[in-house]
Amino acid sequence: MKPISILFLAIALLTIGSVSYGGRLSALLKNQNSYSYLDHYWQKQDVQLDVEFNTALTHGDLTVIGRVLVDGSDDLNHASSPDTYSRWQGGRYASQHAMAELRELYWTFGDATFWKIGKQQVVWGEADGLKLLDVVNPQSYREFILDDVEDSRIPLWMVKAEVSVFEDSQLQLLWIPDSTTHDLAPQSSPFAFTSPLLVPVPSGNSKVDLRSSGAPNRLFLDSDVGGRLSTFTNGWDVTFNYLYHYVDEPVFRTGLSSAGVVTEGEYERSHLLGGSASSVFGNWTVRTELAYEKDRYHRTKQAFPGVVQADQFGSVIGFDYQGWTDQLISFQWFQTTILDNTDQLQKERTEDTVSLLWDISFMNETLKLRFLNLYSVDHGDGLLRPKLTYNLLSNLDVILSLDKFYGDSDGVYGQFDENDRVSIGFELGLD
């Protein structure tokens, strides 16, 4: 069935449901046209429609969200739904010009214990932009990290329970049988990874044959489980987090075969233990995260197998200032440290990244300017992202933005130095 046909069918069914059962129907229409001004072509010309239906259901509430995306360009898209999506994501349609999926479907109910069952997103941590604790849901790297976080995060089928355990404290428990992993850009995409920090890089004229084992698919043995204890103490919002999970990026091990260099991508387990804290001091907000990850894999300079196992510790501290009228300035410092097996690493044992965000509002907040800079201290590469948003109508925003990468091509950001682009589009809310 064509994606447009799926869209009209979904809208018809949700409209009938909203009329029959007294539910609420809403939609968000987005358009973005991105032009690569270095290579002189339209990198992206897409229209995305999210349709949401909410209704009461058996002492609780039901939410259904469907998404259809149509792209006039084909540079960023897979020819079909990749095998990184588990069997739980059945019914997802994807081609080089279109995508249709059931984005979210969950039932919420309960008082003493609040339950949320179904396909959903779970957000952990206090960091913006880069992730330490926010790893419950995988991410689409169709546009690297340029897409909105809410749009790039991949919802998973799971059971979430939240219960009050002490005064001002809440325990969240997760069971996640959906083993979908990161959706990496196809090899033909301008956002396919090429940095030796992330993927094996061929030497000389050798050819690398990339192979993936696909998402793990055993119901119980491959499930992720985790929990978060949230509390408020002495003016601080504090969490303690634990997640036993498959790391969502594949571990690429290299070997030799008759076809040349073969790279097998497999998924490995890790224990994540960490926490977050935030508090307000006048015009300042202080945020921090800590994350210890066991049995992570890191790329090495040795060709075979090209990876080494080592535990990793990460931290972030952020400062937000809102003392100036209609402005927000935010600074963050991210640091990751590999704790052992540090010989022959492609990256530094300790890596630092800093971010600067500046939001300014004009004309009674109808015109907003955002400036974001991400900078890798160790590799000297980064990403500049100025963005201008004009609220033309109460439900219509017009958006103009620039994405500019800079630095060495071996860096995480510099690998996309030729992919700078300017974008124009809109967001229209429909109720």
C-alpha positions in Angstrom: 0.0 0.0 0.0 1.3 3.4 -0.9 2.3 5.8 2.0 -0.3 8.4 0.9 -3.0 5.7 0.9 -1.9 4.7 4.4 -2.1 8.3 5.5 -5.6 8.8 4.2 -6.7 5.5 5.8 -5.2 6.4 9.1 -6.8 9.9 9.1 -10.2 8.4 8.2 -10.0 5.8 11.0 -8.8 8.2 13.6 -11.5 10.7 12.6 -14.2 8.1 12.8 -12.8 7.1 16.2 -12.7 10.6 17.5 -16.4 11.2 16.5 -17.6 7.8 17.8 -15.7 7.7 21.1 -15.4 11.3 22.0 -11.7 11.4 21.5 -9.4 14.3 20.4 -7.7 14.4 17.0 -4.8 16.7 16.2 -1.9 16.8 13.7 1.4 18.5 13.1 2.5 19.2 9.5 6.2 19.9 9.0 8.2 20.9 5.8 11.9 21.3 5.5 13.9 22.0 2.3 17.7 21.7 2.8 20.1 22.9 0.1 23.7 21.8 0.1 25.4 25.0 -1.0 28.9 23.4 -1.4 27.7 20.6 -3.8 24.8 22.6 -5.2 21.9 20.1 -4.8 18.8 19.7 -2.7 19.7 17.3 0.1 16.3 17.1 1.5 12.8 18.2 0.4 10.4 16.5 2.8 6.9 16.9 4.2 6.1 15.1 7.5 2.7 14.6 9.0 2.1 13.4 12.5 -1.5 12.5 13.4 -2.4 12.0 17.1 -5.6 10.6 18.5 -6.4 10.6 22.3 -9.4 9.0 24.0 -10.4 7.6 27.3 -10.1 3.8 27.6 -10.9 1.5 30.6 -10.0 3.7 33.6 -7.2 5.3 31.6 -6.2 7.0 28.4 -5.2 5.7 24.9 -2.8 7.7 22.7 -2.1 6.8 19.0 0.4 8.7 16.9 1.0 7.9 13.2 3.6 9.4 11.0 4.0 9.7 7.2 7.0 11.3 5.6 7.5 12.0 1.8 10.8 13.3 0.5 11.4 14.7 -2.9 15.1 13.8 -2.6 16.4 10.3 -2.1 19.9 11.0 -0.7 19.1 10.5 3.0 16.7 7.5 2.9 16.9 3.7 3.0 15.5 1.7 0.1 13.5 -0.3 2.6 13.1 -0.6 6.4 16.6 -1.6 7.7 17.1 -4.7 9.8 18.0 -2.6 12.8 14.3 -2.4 13.5 13.1 -5.4 15.4 10.1 -7.6 14.6 8.1 -5.5 17.1 8.2 -2.7 14.6 6.3 -4.7 12.0 4.2 -2.7 9.6 6.7 0.0 9.1 7.0 1.1 5.4 10.1 2.7 4.0 11.5 3.6 0.6 13.9 6.1 -0.8 11.1 8.7 -1.1 8.7 7.9 1.6 8.1 6.4 5.1 5.0 5.5 7.1 4.9 4.1 10.6 2.9 3.8 13.8 4.9 6.3 15.7 3.5 5.7 19.2 0.6 3.7 20.8 0.3 3.5 24.5 -2.3 3.1 27.3 -1.8 4.9 30.6 -3.7 4.1 33.8 -3.4 3.7 37.5 -3.2 5.8 40.7 -0.9 4.3 43.4 1.1 2.8 40.5 1.0 4.6 37.2 1.4 2.4 34.2 2.3 3.3 30.6 2.1 0.3 28.3 2.9 0.3 24.6 5.1 2.0 22.0 6.6 5.1 23.7 9.6 7.3 24.4 11.4 7.6 27.8 13.8 10.5 28.4 16.5 10.3 31.1 19.0 12.9 32.2 19.7 16.7 32.2 22.0 17.1 29.2 21.0 18.8 25.9 22.3 17.8 22.5 24.7 15.0 23.5 23.6 11.9 25.4 24.9 10.2 28.5 21.9 8.8 30.4 19.3 9.4 27.6 19.9 6.0 25.9 16.7 4.1 26.6 15.4 4.7 23.1 17.6 4.4 20.0 18.0 7.2 17.5 17.7 7.7 13.8 21.0 9.1 12.3 19.4 9.8 8.9 20.6 13.3 9.3 23.4 12.7 11.9 22.2 14.8 14.8 20.6 17.6 12.8 17.0 16.3 13.2 14.9 17.4 16.2 15.6 15.1 19.1 11.9 14.2 19.5 11.8 13.3 15.8 15.0 11.3 15.7 14.3 9.3 18.9 12.8 5.9 17.9 9.9 4.9 20.2 10.0 1.3 21.5 7.4 -1.2 22.7 7.8 -1.4 26.5 6.1 -1.5 29.9 6.8 1.4 32.2 5.6 1.6 35.8 6.0 4.5 38.2 5.3 4.3 42.0 5.9 6.7 44.9 8.3 5.0 47.3 9.2 7.7 49.8 8.2 11.3 50.4 9.1 13.3 47.3 10.6 10.2 45.7 9.4 8.1 42.7 10.6 4.8 41.3 10.4 4.1 37.6 10.8 0.6 36.3 11.2 -0.5 32.6 10.8 -3.7 30.7 11.7 -3.3 27.0 11.2 -6.4 24.8 11.6 -4.3 21.7 15.3 -4.6 20.7 15.4 -2.0 17.9 18.7 -0.3 17.6 20.1 2.9 16.0 19.0 3.6 12.4 22.3 4.5 10.8 22.4 6.4 7.5 22.7 4.2 4.4 26.2 3.9 2.9 25.1 6.1 -0.1 24.0 8.9 2.2 26.0 12.1 2.7 25.6 11.4 6.4 27.1 7.8 6.4 29.8 7.6 9.0 33.4 7.7 7.7 35.3 8.8 10.7 37.9 6.3 12.0 36.6 7.2 15.5 33.3 5.4 14.6 33.8 2.9 11.8 36.6 0.9 10.2 38.4 2.8 7.4 40.0 0.9 4.5 43.7 1.3 3.9 45.1 1.8 0.4 42.8 0.3 -2.3 41.3 -2.4 0.0 37.5 -2.7 0.0 35.5 -3.0 3.2 32.5 -5.3 3.1 30.1 -4.0 5.9 27.8 -6.7 7.3 25.3 -6.4 10.1 23.7 -9.1 12.3 20.5 -7.1 12.6 18.7 -6.3 15.8 18.6 -8.9 18.5 15.2 -10.7 18.5 14.8 -13.1 21.4 11.8 -12.0 23.5 13.1 -12.3 27.0 16.8 -13.0 26.6 17.3 -9.9 24.5 15.0 -7.6 26.5 16.4 -4.4 28.2 15.5 -3.7 31.8 16.1 -0.7 33.9 15.0 1.7 36.6 15.3 5.2 37.8 14.8 6.6 41.3 13.9 10.3 41.3 13.8 12.5 44.4 13.9 16.1 45.6 16.3 17.0 48.4 17.7 20.3 49.7 16.6 22.2 46.6 18.0 19.6 44.1 16.2 17.3 41.7 18.2 14.1 41.8 18.0 10.8 40.0 19.8 7.4 40.2 19.6 5.4 37.0 20.4 1.8 36.0 19.9 0.2 32.6 21.0 -3.3 31.4 20.8 -3.0 27.6 22.2 -3.7 24.2 24.3 -0.7 23.2 22.5 0.7 20.1 25.5 1.2 17.9 27.0 -2.0 16.4 30.5 -3.2 17.3 32.3 -3.5 13.9 35.0 -6.2 14.1 37.2 -6.6 11.0 38.5 -9.8 9.5 39.7 -11.3 6.2 37.8 -13.4 3.6 38.0 -14.2 -0.1 35.9 -11.0 -0.7 38.6 -8.9 1.1 38.2 -7.2 4.4 35.0 -8.2 6.1 33.5 -6.1 8.9 30.9 -7.8 11.0 28.6 -5.5 13.0 27.2 -7.1 16.2 25.4 -5.7 19.2 26.9 -6.1 22.7 25.4 -5.8 26.2 26.4 -3.1 28.7 25.4 -2.1 32.3 24.8 1.6 32.7 24.9 3.1 36.2 24.6 6.8 36.8 22.6 9.7 38.0 21.7 13.3 37.4 21.1 16.5 39.5 19.8 20.0 38.8 19.0 23.1 40.9 18.1 26.7 40.5 20.2 29.6 42.0 18.5 32.9 41.2 19.0 33.4 37.5 21.2 30.4 37.2 20.3 26.7 36.7 23.0 24.1 37.3 22.7 20.6 35.7 24.9 17.6 35.9 25.0 13.9 34.8 27.3 11.0 35.6 27.3 7.7 33.7 29.5 4.6 34.2 29.2 2.1 31.4 30.6 -1.4 31.6 32.0 -3.4 28.7 31.9 -0.7 26.0 33.8 -1.2 22.7 36.2 1.4 21.2 37.9 1.6 17.9 41.7 1.0 17.8 44.5 1.6 15.3 45.1 -2.1 14.9 43.4 -3.4 11.8 42.2 -6.7 13.2 39.8 -6.9 15.0 39.8 -3.1 15.2 38.1 -2.8 18.5 38.9 -3.2 22.2 36.6 -3.7 25.2 36.9 -1.2 28.1 34.7 0.4 30.7 33.8 4.0 30.2 33.0 6.9 32.5 31.1 10.0 31.3 30.1 13.3 32.9 28.4 16.6 31.9 28.0 19.8 33.8 25.8 22.6 32.4 25.1 26.2 33.4 21.9 28.0 32.2 21.6 31.8 32.7 18.2 33.6 32.3 19.1 37.0 33.9 18.6 39.0 30.7 15.2 39.7 29.3 13.9 37.2 26.7 17.3 35.4 26.6 18.8 32.1 27.6 22.5 31.3 27.6 23.5 27.7 28.2 27.0 26.2 28.5 27.8 22.5 28.8 31.0 20.5 29.2 30.9 16.8 28.3 33.8 14.5 29.2 34.2 10.8 28.6 37.1 8.7 29.9 38.1 5.1 28.9 39.2 3.4 32.1 41.4 0.6 30.8 42.8 -1.1 27.6 43.9 2.3 26.3 46.7 1.3 24.0 46.3 2.1 20.3 43.0 3.8 20.6 41.7 5.9 17.7 40.5 8.5 20.1 42.0 10.1 23.1 41.6 8.3 26.4 39.8 11.3 27.8 37.7 13.3 25.3 36.1 16.7 25.9 33.2 18.4 24.1 31.7 21.8 24.9 28.5 23.3 23.8 27.2 26.9 23.8 23.5 27.7 23.2 22.1 31.2 23.0 18.3 31.8 22.6 16.9 35.3 22.0 13.3 36.3 21.6 12.1 39.5 19.8 8.8 41.1 19.0 6.8 39.7 21.9 8.4 36.3 21.4 7.1 36.0 17.8 10.6 36.0 16.4 13.2 33.7 18.0 16.9 33.4 17.2 18.9 30.3 18.4 22.6 29.8 18.1 24.2 26.5 18.9 27.9 25.5 18.7 29.2 22.0 19.5 33.0 21.8 19.6 35.3 18.8 20.1 38.2 20.1 22.2 40.5 17.2 21.4 39.9 17.0 17.6 39.2 20.7 16.8 36.0 20.0 14.8 32.5 21.0 15.5 29.0 22.1 14.3 27.5 25.6 14.1 23.7 25.9 14.0 22.0 29.3 13.8 18.2 29.1 13.5 15.5 31.8 13.0 11.9 31.0 13.8 9.0 33.4 13.1 5.5 32.8 14.5 3.5 33.9 11.5 0.2 32.7 12.9 -0.8 31.2 16.3 -0.4 27.7 14.8 2.2 28.4 12.1 6.0 28.8 12.4 8.3 29.7 9.5 11.9 28.4 10.0 15.2 29.4 8.4 18.4 27.7 9.5 22.1 26.9 8.7 24.0 23.8 9.5 27.8 24.3 9.2 30.3 21.5 10.0 34.0 22.4 10.4 37.3 20.6 11.2 39.3 17.6 10.2 37.6 14.9 8.2 38.6 12.3 10.8 36.5 14.0 13.5 33.0 13.1 14.5 31.8 16.5 13.2 34.5 17.2 10.6 33.6 14.0 8.6 30.6 16.0 7.3 32.5 19.1 6.5 31.2 18.9 2.9 27.6 18.6 3.9 26.9 22.2 5.0 23.4 23.3 4.2 20.8 26.0 4.5 17.2 25.1 5.2 13.8 26.7 5.0 10.5 25.2 6.1 7.4 25.5 8.3 5.5 23.8 11.1 1.7 23.9 11.1 -0.4 22.7 14.0 -3.8 21.3 13.1 -6.6 20.7 15.7 
